[in-house]
Amino acid sequence: MPASGPVTRNTLRQQIADALRDEVLAGRLRPGQEFTVKQIAEQYGVSATPVREALVDLAAQSLLDSDQHRGFRVCEISVDDFRGMVEARSLIIDGIFRKLAASALGRARVEVLMSVRRRADEAARAARAGDLDILIGYDLRFWRELGTLIGNPFISEFLHQLRVRCWVFSVPYLRVDPKAGERLWSGYPEVVEAVTRGDSDEVLGVIGAYHASALAWAEHLECLGDPARPGSPADLERPSR
C-alpha cells in the first residue's frame, strides 16, 4: 500500500475517498490490487466506519469492486470498456452542444471562461510535457468547469465519472509508454476559443477530434492483444496492424 499521512479533517469519508481516488489515478493503486477496510484505516490512522463508507462510495462510482469475503479491489477496465466510455461521452456531448445555440454559449462564457482558460493553458502545457501528475488534475477540473454550460448537474456528474474511469484505465498504460507524451491530447485552448466565439460546430469538431484520438489509441492497444492490463514498454512499441 502507498504511504500517506493521517487524515485529520472532519469530513473523513470524503477525504479518504478523495485520497484513494488520487492514488488510483496516479497509478499507485494498480488495477486488480486488493485491500481491506482494516488496512486503509491503519494507513490513514482513522476508524473503520468512515473508511468503509468511503470505499462503498468509490465502489458506487465503479472505481472499486467489492468482495464480501476479500474486501475491495481496484477495478480492472478493459479496452472494450474504455472504448464504450469514450463513445458514450462523445454521444452525450454531441447531443448537448447541438442543442446549445450560439447565444446560449455566449451567455455562459462570461461566467466560466476566466478560470477555464487558465485550466486549459495549464492542462495543455502538462500534456505537451508528458506530465501525467499535473495533467490529470487540470483535465478533470477543466471539463468539470466547462460542464457548467450543460446546465444539468446529473449529466455533468455522469460525464465526470466517465472521465475519471477513463483516466483509471489509461494511467497504467501511459506510465510505461515511452511515447506517452505524443499520445496526450493538448487541445484544451482550442475548445475554449471555440466556446468564446460561440461556435458550437467548432466546439464539436475539436472535441470530436479528441474522442477520435482516444478511440484510435484503444484500437492500438487492442491490436497489441491486451484485454485489460498494460504490457511492457517493448509491447507498447509494437506496431499496430
N, C-alpha and C positions, 0 to 999 in steps of 0.2 A: 504494500500500500504506500502511496506517496506521503511524505512527511509534511504536515501542515500544523500551523499554530492553533491554539484553542480558540473556539468561537465564544465570544462573551456578550454579544448583543442580545437584546430581549427577544427579537424575532428569530429565535433559534431555528425553527422549522424552515423558514425561508432562507436564512443564512447558510444552513447546512445544504439545502437543495442547490443554492447558487454555487457554493463551493464545489460540490460534487459535479455539477454540470460543467464548471470550468475545468475540472480535472479530466472529464471525458473529452471535452472539446480540445484540450491541449494534448490529448493522446497519452496522458499519464495513466489513465484508467483505460485499458485496452478492450476491444470487443471480445466478449466471452469471459472477461475477468469476473470472478465471483468474490463476494464478501458478505459478511453478516452485519446485522444491526449492532451487535456487540463490538465488532472490530471498528466500525465507524464511530461509535460512541466513545471508545477508548482513544481513538485517533484525535478527536476534537475535544475530549475532556468534558463530555456532557452526558446527560441521562439518556436512556434508551428511547423514551417516548418521542421527543422531537426528531430524533434520527429516524425512527420508524415512520413517522408522519412524512418526513422529507423524502424518504425512499419510496413511499407509496405515491407521493406527488410525481416523482420522476418516472415511476412505472406508468402512471396515468398518461404521461407525456410521451410514452413509448421510447424512453431513453434507457430504461432498465427493464429486465424481465424478473418476475418474482417466482420463486420456487418455495413452496410451503416447508420443505424439509432442508433445503440447502441455502436459503437466504435469497440474495439478489445477485444478478449479474448484468454486465453491460450488454445492451442489445447488439446482436450481430446483424448488420444491414447488408443485404446482398446488392449486387449490381442491378438486378431487376427492381428491387425496392427503390434504389436511388433513381433509376430511370422513371419509375412511376411517380415518385415525388416531384421530380423536375417537371414532368408532363402535367401533373395536377396543378402545380404552381403556375405554369405557363397558361393553362386554360383559364384559371381564375383571374389572373392579372389581365389577360387579354380581354375577358368579358368586362372587367371593371373599367379599364381605360377606354373601351369602345363606348361605354355609357357616359363617361365623363366628357362633357363638352369643353371646348377651349375656355369658355367663360368660367366654368367651374374650376379648372386648373388655375386660372388667373386669380380667382378669389382666394384659393387656398395657399398659393405660393408665398404670399407675404408673411403668413404665419409660420411656415415651415422652412423656408429656404435658407434663412440665416444660419441655423445650426446644421441643416442637411448639407449645405455647400461645404462647410468645414469638414464634416464627416466624410464627404465624397473625396475631398482632396487628400485627407489622411489615409483613407482606405486605398485609393489609387496608388499613393506613394508606397504603402506597405506591400501592395500586390506586386508592383514593379520590382521591389527589393526582395520579394520572396519571403517576407517576414510574416509567417502564419500567426504568431502570437499576437501581433499588433493588428493584423488584418481582420481576424475573426471578430474581435470586439467592435471595431469600427463598422464592419459589414453588417452585423446584427443591429447595431444602433441606427445605421443609415436607413436600412429597409424598414425598421420599425417606425422611425420618424416619418419617412416617406409614406408609410401606410396610413397616416392620419388623413391623407387625401381620400381614402376609401370611404371614410365616414361610418364604418361598421366595425366595431371592436371585436366582434366574433370572427369575422373574416380575417381581420388583422392578426388576431392571436393564432388562428389556424395557420396562416402563412408563416408566422414567426416560428411556430413549432416545426413546420416542414423544413424551414431553413436551418434550424438547429440540427435536425436529424440529418440533413444533407451534409452539414459540416462534420457530424459524428462519423458518417461514412467516409468522408473524403480525407480527414486528417491523417489516419494511419498510412494511407497510400502516399499522400503528399510528403510526409515526413521522410520517406525512404526514396523518394523520386528525385534524382539529380536534375531533372528538368522541371521541377515543381514551379519555379518562377515563371517559366514560359506558359504554364497551364493556368495560372491565376488570372482571372478577369479583372481588368482595371478601368472599366468604362463608367464608373460612378459619376464623374463630372459630366459626361455626355448625357446621362439621364437627367441630371439637374438642369442642364442647359435646355433640354427639350421641354421639361416642365416649366421652366422660366418663360419660354416662348409660347406656352400654352398649346403645344403641338402634340396632341395625343397620338397621332400616327407615328411621329418621330420617336416618342417615348416607347411605343410598342415595338418599333424597329430596333432600337438599341437593346431593350430588354429581351426581345426575341433572339437577337444575336447571342446574348449571354446564355440563354437557355439552350440554344443550338450548340454552343461550345461545350456546355455541360453534358449534353446527350452524346456528342462526338467523343468526349472523354470516356463516358460509360461504355460506348462501343469499343473503344480501345482497350479498356480493362477486360471487357468480355472476351475480346479476341485473345487475351492472354490466358483464358481458360480458368480464371479465378472467380469462384462463385460468391465469396464473402470476405475473404481476408487478403490483405496486401501481401505481395511477394517481396522478393529481394530487389535491390536496385537493378541487378542484372536482368531480372524478369521484366521489370518495367521498361527496360531499354529495348526489349524485343520488338521488332516492327509489327504493326497491325497488318492483318490480312486485307 
